[in-house]
């Protein structure tokens, strides 16, 4: 029988050299496994025993290395981040060989992300950021993404509002985060930040003393010019988009004002807001800084117009595991493609191009 040190060493070596895995990821995952083993000190014998006991089933010889690597990394992840995997089994873990082969790349990737966070390295996030920028729809179809937007509007930039955002991975919620604040192991990207504005703050949208008055012909569109467009989370908000003179403009309008407008402004739901931005009181919505030309495409809660396929997003999002993310990427010639991802009960239910 092999010694505990030999079994552990061989398993780490397999992770480090397995050609079926991404080279950068397997190196960092192996480092995380080594760090975990070192942290156990004299208790590593129990870990080695769990790798040995975990070898069972008719596919023992064919899949032994994969099974051991899976169990070792699973335990290393749990040790490095207790909340990383919900319901993580303790003690001996048994897993079928084919299952270990199929799932080892995901566990290796998770361990590599954890290693990058702990060492303040951004290799993983730089790699994933490129995938997001190069293949945004594919990325959104397979990876949850939460954008925490910024309220900052730099008027000195004119129609633009470019600022740094940072891509990181939220181990607790098993999703990517894009935020204006750097996190350990994050990757930076210059982004067009489309700031959310209350509908009552839109010039002409709210008319004092006239509950039925107002229109949305004076929206401010943010001109997109960077690698990525981001905007904050949606709670019944409406997102307006338009191509004007070979440039794409966007605006994010939210239905609830931050102060008490009781008796001074009409009630505004997300569904109604989208319709009113399209047209209210006989006036079509538009961007005051990109007026004329095609009508606004509006992506709203339960109501949309001008979006690809006429899609809208479900009402009731904006809390816990239910949220909607919008991003945009250059499509060439100054024009951008806009994408939406809907997450419900912590699972992706929709990812599509909307404009």
C-alpha positions, 0 to 999 in steps of 0.5 A: 500500500502506498504511503499517505505522502506518496498518494497525496503527491501523486494526486497533486502531480496528476492535477498539475499535469493532466492535459485534459485540463486548462494549463493555467487553471490546473497549475493554480488548482494544484497549488491550492491543493498543496496549500491545503495539504500543508495546512493539515500538517500531521492530520494529512493522513486522514486526507490520504485515507479518504482518497484511498477509501474513495476508490471503489467501483468497477471502474477503479483502475481506469478512473482512479486518478480523476476520482482522487483529484476530484475528492482532494480539490473538493476538500481543498475548496471547502477548506479555503472557503467554507460557503463555497459549495452548499451541502458539502459532504464531510469525511469520505467522499465516494464518486463514480469514475465517469462522474469524476471525469466529467466534473473535474474541469469545473472543480479545477476551475473553482479551485483555481479561482479560489487560489487567485483570490487568495494570492491576489492574482487576476489570471482567471478573471482576465481570462474570463473577461476576454471570454465575456468581451469576445463571446458575450452571449455564450458567456451569459448563457453559461455563467451568472453575472451580477452588475452593481452599477455606479451612480456617478455621472461625469458630466465633463465627458459630455454624452459619454460616461466611461469609468473602470469596472472590475470583474470578480467571482462571488464564491458564495453565490457562484456568479461573476460580479461587475462592480466599480470597486476592485475585489481580490483577484479581479480584472479591470475593464473600462466600461460605459456606465449607464446611470439609472435615473428616477422617472421624476428626475427626467426633464419634463417627465414630471409636471408639478401640479399636473398628475397626468402631465409630462412626457419622456422626450428629454431622456439623456442617452449615454453614448457607448464608446468602450469595451463594455456597457454596464448598468445597475440592477432592474426593479421594474426599470425600463431600458431605452436604446437607439442607434443614431448617426452610427452610434448607440445610446442607452438610458436606464429609467426607474419607476420609483422616486427616492422621495415622497411624491404622494399626491404630486405625481401619478403612480408609476409601475414598471410596466406603465413606465415602459409604455409611457417612455414609448409614448404618453400624452401624444409625445414619443419618448426620445433622447434629447442629445440624440433626437430624431431618426428611429424610435427608441427600443424599450426593454421593460418589465412585462412590456417592450417595443423594438427589442429583438423578438419583442422580448421583455423581462418578468415583473417582480425581479430585483431581490435575492436570487431573482435579478436581471443583468444588461450589458453591451459590447461593440458590434463594429462601426460605432454600433453596439449589441445589447444583451440581457440575462435573467436569473430566477431562483439562482438559476439562469432562465434566459440569456439573449440579445435584445438589441 
